[in-house]
Amino acid sequence: MKTLNIIIKRMKEPSTWAGLAALGVIFGLPPGTVEAVGQVLGGVAALAAIALPENS
């Protein structure tokens, strides 16, 4: 669970998204595709935030 929290914290940082977008473009993905993937991942994260209970 600690690793998941670290990943979640990193995914909230704009620099992480910029780095992932740059890697996507370097590996040949069109910029629009990179943005769409980011939006889908954000939607999945939002659904997970709704579905998962908070720890007390």
C-alpha positions in Angstrom: 0.0 0.0 0.0 2.9 2.3 0.7 4.1 2.0 -2.9 0.7 2.8 -4.2 0.6 6.0 -2.1 4.0 7.0 -3.5 2.7 6.5 -7.1 -0.4 8.4 -6.4 1.6 11.4 -4.9 3.8 11.4 -8.0 0.8 11.3 -10.4 -0.5 14.5 -8.8 2.6 16.4 -9.8 2.5 18.3 -13.1 6.1 17.5 -13.8 5.2 13.8 -13.8 2.5 14.3 -16.5 4.9 16.5 -18.5 7.5 13.7 -18.3 5.1 11.0 -19.4 3.8 13.1 -22.3 7.4 13.7 -23.4 8.1 10.0 -23.3 5.0 9.3 -25.3 5.9 11.7 -28.0 9.5 10.4 -28.1 8.2 6.8 -28.6 6.0 8.0 -31.5 2.6 8.7 -30.0 0.8 11.7 -31.4 0.4 14.5 -28.8 -3.4 14.1 -28.9 -3.1 10.5 -28.0 -0.9 11.3 -25.0 -3.5 13.8 -23.8 -6.4 11.3 -24.3 -4.5 8.7 -22.3 -4.0 11.2 -19.5 -7.6 12.0 -19.4 -8.6 8.4 -19.3 -6.2 7.7 -16.4 -7.6 10.7 -14.6 -11.1 9.4 -15.0 -10.1 6.0 -13.7 -8.4 7.7 -10.7 -11.5 9.7 -10.0 -13.7 6.6 -10.1 -11.2 4.8 -7.7 -11.4 7.8 -5.4 -15.2 7.5 -5.3 -15.2 3.7 -4.9 -12.4 3.1 -2.4 -13.1 3.8 1.3 -10.9 6.2 3.3 -8.6 4.9 6.0 -9.2 6.3 9.4 
